[in-house]
Amino acid sequence: MKHIYIVLLFIGLIACKDQKEEVVNPTKTNALAQKQSALIEAFKYNPEDEVIISVHRGGKGLKNYPENCLETLKYINDSIPAIYEIDIAQTRDNVLVLMHDNTLERTTTGTDRLNKYTYEELQAFNLVDDYGNKTAFKIPSLKDVLLWAKQNNVVLTLDKKKSVSFDAIVALVKQLEAEDVSIIITYDIKQATEAYALAPNLLLSVSARNQKELDWLLHSKIPTQNMLAFTGTKLSPNDFYKKVQSYGIKTILGTLGNLDKQAEAKGEVPYIIWKDKGIDVFATDRPFAVAKALNIKK
């Protein structure tokens, strides 16, 4: 059985357990709110695990399917096993939504800064794909996407934009009891420390692009079991990936951008080479190509 299915089965079993507990004791306790995410165990490094595809911005470069769009997540999820990196912004009335840019022009039919609008006002606009095609799809709320992910056992990695605090994201994850489908993305040791203090029960994507950054993490108060190591968008020496994995931490390579282009130009063979170097998770703009090259199937 493919690793991604093992992960999802594990999450499903945890969810069933929680539902049974809720019948016995419907009163939510602090302990339940801080329950350890099933992903901490499921994402521990194991050399026998299948490679995992992480879909950048929830899906890019797809005709009629915009980035950071719930319908795009559903479309990709129907075809391949994957996790989804999504960008979180905040509206004027403090609703968390999916949006990468500060402004609306590139990805919607709207104009101006997103945080000048309430969530209801944003629903007047439509999302557009990467080719400028207007779609019928709307800017989704993070709440709706988390609820869909819970219902379908889909793992999300949550990338906060400057308008949003970790506190707001973590609070919503806890409110919806979406710990088992949520990974918090951080970019430096300061952010990782802040996120861990807020959510010691969640898995964190942490920046470990070199030995210096890895050392910072290893000497922090964050347990290695809470770490998923983003090693950057450039290739590192093979021994660096092995070093990260020696601590039980999976490695993420950001092939999005230049490396994806290299792979496309060379008949997708680089994806196989990079897998053999020690890459556990491919963060990519080309999820279907990665799945085909590495024979990853539902």
N, C-alpha and C positions, 0 to 999 in steps of 0.2 A: 504493500500500500504506500502510496506517495506520502512524503513527509507532510505536505500541506494538509492532507486529509487527516493525518494523525493529529496535527495541531487543532484542526477544526473539530474533530471528534472529542478531543480533550476539553475544548471550550464548551462543547455541547453538554458533556457530562457534568461539568462544573455548574452550568446554567440550570440543569435539571435538579441538581443537589440544592441550589439556592432556592428554587421554587418550592421544594418540599419543606425547607426550613421556614419559608415564609408562611406556609399554611399553619405550621405549629406555633410560630411566633410572628405575627404580622407587624409588630412594632419594630421599626428600624433602629438599630443600635449603632454606636460609634464603631464597634468592632466590625459589623457588617460593612459599614461605609468604607472601612480601611482594609477590607479583605484583599489578600494578595492576588494580583492578576495571574490568571492561568498562563499567561504568556511568559512569565518569568521562568517557569519550568519548561514550557513547550519550546522556547527559543534558546535554550542552552546549546552550546556548540556540541555537535555530535558528527564525527567524520562520515557516518553512514547516512546522514540526512540528505534529502534532495535539495537542490538549489531553490531559492525562493525568489520570485519576481516581485519587485516593488514598483508600482506604476506611478511615475512622476506626475504630479498635479492631477492625479486621478484619471489621466489619459490625455495625451496630446497628439496633435497631427492627424486626428481622425475626422474625416468628412462627415458633417452633420452631427458630430458628437463633441461638444465643447469641453474644455478642461474644467476641473472643479465643479462637475455637474453630476447629480445623482443618477440621471439616466445613462450617463457614460459609464459610471461604475457598474451599473446593472448590465450594460451591454458587454463590457469586457468580462465581467464575472460569469456571464453565461457561457463563455468560451474557454477560458483558461483559469487555472488556480493562481491567485496572486494576492498580494496585500496592496494597499493603496495609500500613497502619500497625498495628503490634501492640505490646502492652505487655509488658515483661519483668520478672518478679519472681523471687525465689530462695527455695527451700524450706530447711527446717532442715538437710537433708543436701546443700545447695549445688547442687541441680539447678535449672537455669533453666527457668521455665515461663511460659506466657502468662496474665497476670492484671493487671487495672488497679488494683483496690483492694488495700489492705493486709489487709482482712478478707474473709471468704468469703460472708457472708450475702446480699449483693445478687445475686451471679452464680452461686452454687452452692447445693447442699443442705446444705453444711457450715456451721460456725460458728467464730468466733474468728479469730485472725490466721493468715494463710497460713504465715508462717515458723515457726509452732509445729509444723508437720507435715513429715514426710519426703515425698518424691515418692510413694512407695508408699502411704503413709497417705492422701494426697489422692485416690488413685484409688477410694476408697470413696465419694466424693461425685460427684454429677452436676451438670453445668452447667444453668442455667435461662436462659430467654430474657428479654428486656426486659419481658415481660408476666407473668413469674412462672411460666411453664410449665416443668415439669421435662422435660429431654430425656435421651436415652440417652448423650449425649456427655460425655467426661471432660476434665479440665484437661490440655491438651497440653504436652509438653516443647518447649522451643525447638529442641532437636536434631531432633525429628521434623518440626517445621514447616520448618526449614531444609532438611532432606533432601527433603521434598515440593517445596519451592520450587525447589531445584536440578533435580529430576527434571522439573519442568513449566515451567522457565524463568519463574518468577514472582518479581517484585521485592518485597522486604519492606523497610519502614522500621522500625527497631528503637528503641523508646522505653523507655529504662531507668527503672525505678522506684527509689526511694531505697534499697531493700534490695540493689541490685545495683551492681557497679562496671563501668565501661567495660571494664576489663581482662578481666573474666570473659566479657563478651559478645564482645569482639574475639577472645579466645582460642578460643572455640567456633567462631566464624566461620572462623578460620584452620584449626582442626583439621578441620573439615568441608569446607574449600576452597570456602566459600560466598561468597567475595568478590564474585562477579559477580551475586549476587541480594540483596546486603545494603547498606542505607544506614543509617548511624548518626545518630540524632536528638540534637541538642544544643540547649540553651535560652539560653545566654549565651556570651560570649567565653571565659570561663574553661573551661567544658565543651568548647567547640569546640577550644580549644588542647590540652586534655588528650587528647581523642579523636584529634586529628590526630597528636599525638606517639606514641600507641599504634598508630595505623593510618594512616600517610601514604598508603597505597595504596587507601583506601576513600573513597567519596563520603559527604559529611556534609550533613545538613540543619542549617542554621545560622539563628539568629534575626536577621533584618534587617527589623525592623518600622518603622524610620525611618532618616533619614540618619545619625544618631549611631551607631546600631548597625552600619550598613553601613560607616561610616568605620573603626570598630574592627576589623572583619573585613578591610578592605582594607589596613590597616596592621599586620595580624598576619603571622605566618610561614606562614599557611595559603594555599596557592595558590588562586586563584579557580576553577580547574578542579575543585577538590575540593568546591566549594560548591553547594548547592541552597538557595535563600533562602526561608525561611518568613517571610512578610511580615505575619503576625498574623491575627486573626479580625475585624478591622475593615478597611474599604477605605482605601487610600492614594491620594494624587493620581496621576493617570495618568503624570506625568513621573517619579515615583519608580520605577514598574515599568520604565519605559524606561531609567532610570539603572542599575538592577540588571542588566538584560539587556545593556546596553552593555559589561559586563565578561564576557559569555558565560555568565551565571548565569541559570538558570531561576527563575521566581517561583512560590511556593506561596501560595494564599489559603486560610485556614481558614474555609470556609463553615459548618462544623459549628456547630450552635447557632443563633444569631440569624439569620445570613445565609441558612442553609438554610430557616428558617421564613419569612423574607421572600420567598424565591423561591417557596416552596410557595403562599403567599398571593397571589402575583402571576402565577400560571399558568406558572411556571418561566422566564419571560422574563428575569429578572435574570441567570441563568446566561449567557445570550448576551451581555448587556451587559458582564458582568464579563470574559468571554473577550476581548471587543473592547478592554477597558481594558489588557490585557496580562498576563492570568493564564495561566500555563503548566500549573499543576497545581492541581486542586480537591481539597482535603482535606475530605471530606464525610461526613455521616451518611446521605446519600440518593444512593448511587451509581447506582441504576437511573434515578432522575429526572434526574440530570446527564447520564447516557449518552443518554437519550431526547431531552432538550432540545438537546443539542449533536450529536446524530446520530452518536454514537460506537458502533461495532458491531464485533463479532468478525470 
